[in-house]
Amino acid sequence: MANLFRLILLLIVLPWFYGCNQTVIKNSLPDNAQPPIQAEKPEVPSDPVEAGQKDEPATVVADPTQPAELPEAIDTEATLTENSAPTNGNVAENGKKIEIALDEALDFIRASHEFWQAGELDNALEALDKAYSLILDVDTASNPKLIQQKEDLRFLISKRILEIYASRHIVVNGHHKAIPMDMNRHIKAEIKLFTNGERKFFIESYRRSGLYRPAIVAALQEAGLPTELSWLPLIESGFKSHALSKARALGLWQFIPSTGYKFGLKRTTYLDERLDPVKSTRAAVAYLKELHQIFGDWTTVLAAYNCGEGRVLRVIRTQNVNYLDNFWDLYIRLPLETARYVPRFLATLHILQDPEKYGMTGLVADPPLEYDTVQFTRRVHLKDVASAIGSNYNQLKVLNPELRYKITPDEPYTLRVPTGKGNLLLTKIDTLPITSRPQPAYVYHRVRPGESLSVIARRYRTSVSKIMRANNIRRSHFIRAGKKLKIPTRGVVVTRTPAKTPVKVTGPVPARHVVKSGDSLWIIAKRYGTTTRKIQQLNGLQGSYLSIGQVLKIPGKTSQPVSKAGLKTYKVKSGDSPFKIAQLHNMDLKHFLKINQLTPRTMIHPGQTLYVD
């Protein structure tokens, strides 16, 4: 049954896939190779919010020996939250079922990935069978924004099956070094716009490019791609790391969430890696390489980067010409934004190739970002970090744009700090206040006679669905006067808890220490009266990262023993406690514990001999 299911799936997917790529590969097949079957690719519903840049699933077949990376998670929670207003009792429950089904399908895809790496191909295919049957049962009619999520999983499964069965590479025309410097009326129009109406935008974007472009050029060179592609962010975002488009694309390279997931960009409560220049550049390079494998020439690749490879492939299939010979045959058939995208990029290259010719002299770029990195596991706010190391808060925000609420996560995280401040932060990180998990901000409103949820929503500039979710209201048309409602507002609320002062150990210093939850080098060093550097040197540690259960050697000998001269002895009786004994002898509890080398948690037992004043 499973084999039959896979056969049916392959009969659907293979003709569609090779039909999309026939134009690309038909002139590159060896003489003895059969051309692939051509079939129409099914239309992929576009996301109403994220329709636009890179909203189509990838269709390239990868090297079977190099399995494609899977996304960390499917971002269903945010989508369900926005689209599952409980207008009736079943919508929220349906949304939960869809979320569980998609997560379960993703787990089976991950399991297939592991089976494949272990060489268990039958088990890998069985896992994909199960994942595909799960998403087939998902009904996205009540949640249109989940269509893209479902389609992403479906194409991941299809791609994985193709990778398992593939016996050859797909060949594409074109060359990595060939970006044609065309000149036509479309490019001239964009040059005129850049040098006149958008002159200020161009100059400011060029200035910001200095912050990020050297690292982008290095990444492109390492991947063997044309370095001219380093100017794409000027067209995409104006080299603004927080740029946000109408299609919800974000960052220098303008990734939408689903495309970001495909190329390993995480989005969590604390992080959105689409905002990180280094990580998003790595993802953009991988995406551009994949598109070049499909299309083979860079002008078509740029169009696909902007509007998605599926959209471009559909346009190509309607053409009766060899699109690889002349991209401009596609120009009038592409969306307006994409049609202008390629000319704008080529116009940028022409201007930068000869700024004086186009009256753009005096262009100056900012110096590149320089920083130290510090790895730690602690939830702290960037304001507290800036205060501790004597740095500028805004500078830290520029260095760490991926932190959504300017709070580091409570998991191993690498923070960027100004050059020369890394070691200082290491010594002070454990003294910084612990910041709470970000919580939605609310205000409270008492319902007055005649008020409706829509009136209240307009007053507080929010939506009826958000108020209903916050207050667990099932019917939007029924609220009682006098009821107190929670009204969600913009922003989040965080609190800070002061760091605990480490307890210094008295008595003999143990030769070893077992790392526990909450430990750090600084806390351990203070506890045993030594320094972090000595512990690092003795244990051969290169950085400050510790793992729970790790055994550390502690330098130094024993601490000075407390003098017992002039002290009396006391034999512990049944029912005694350190507090009772100290109170009985009019002693301070701290002093009593110290002279007996006890801690507040130390257990005492009847018959034990202790010292008292």
Sequence and secondary structure as in RCSB ss.txt:
>XXXX:A:sequence
MANLFRLILLLIVLPWFYGCNQTVIKNSLPDNAQPPIQAEKPEVPSDPVEAGQKDEPATVVADPTQPAELPEAID
TEATLTENSAPTNGNVAENGKKIEIALDEALDFIRASHEFWQAGELDNALEALDKAYSLILDVDTASNPKLIQQK
EDLRFLISKRILEIYASRHIVVNGHHKAIPMDMNRHIKAEIKLFTNGERKFFIESYRRSGLYRPAIVAALQEAGL
PTELSWLPLIESGFKSHALSKARALGLWQFIPSTGYKFGLKRTTYLDERLDPVKSTRAAVAYLKELHQIFGDWTT
VLAAYNCGEGRVLRVIRTQNVNYLDNFWDLYIRLPLETARYVPRFLATLHILQDPEKYGMTGLVADPPLEYDTVQ
FTRRVHLKDVASAIGSNYNQLKVLNPELRYKITPDEPYTLRVPTGKGNLLLTKIDTLPITSRPQPAYVYHRVRPG
ESLSVIARRYRTSVSKIMRANNIRRSHFIRAGKKLKIPTRGVVVTRTPAKTPVKVTGPVPARHVVKSGDSLWIIA
KRYGTTTRKIQQLNGLQGSYLSIGQVLKIPGKTSQPVSKAGLKTYKVKSGDSPFKIAQLHNMDLKHFLKINQLTP
RTMIHPGQTLYVD
>XXXX:A:secstr
 HHHHHHHHHHHHHHHHHHHHHHHHTTTS TT               TTT STT S       TTS     S   
HHHHHHHH   SSTTHHHHHHHHHHHHHHHHHHHHHHHHHHHTT HHHHHHHHHHHHHHHHT   TT TTHHHHH
HHHHHHHHHHHHHHH  S     S TT       HHHHHHHHHHHTTTHHHHHHHHHHHHHHHHHHHHHHHHHT 
 GGGGGHHHHHTTT TT B TT  BTTTTB HHHHHHTT  B SSBBGGG HHHHHHHHHHHHHHHHHHH SHHH
HHHHHHH HHHHHHHHHT SS TTT GGGTGGGS HHHHHHHHHHHHHHHHHH GGGGT TT        EEEEE
E    BHHHHHHHHT  HHHHHHH TTBTTSB  SS EEEEEETT HHHHHHHGGGS EE   EEEEEEEE  TT
  HHHHHHHTT  HHHHHHHHT S TT   TT EEEEEEEEEE  EE         SS  SEEE  TT  HHHHH
HHTT  HHHHHHHHT SSS   TT EEE  S        TT EEEE  TT  HHHHHHHTT  HHHHHHHTT  T
T    TT EEEE 
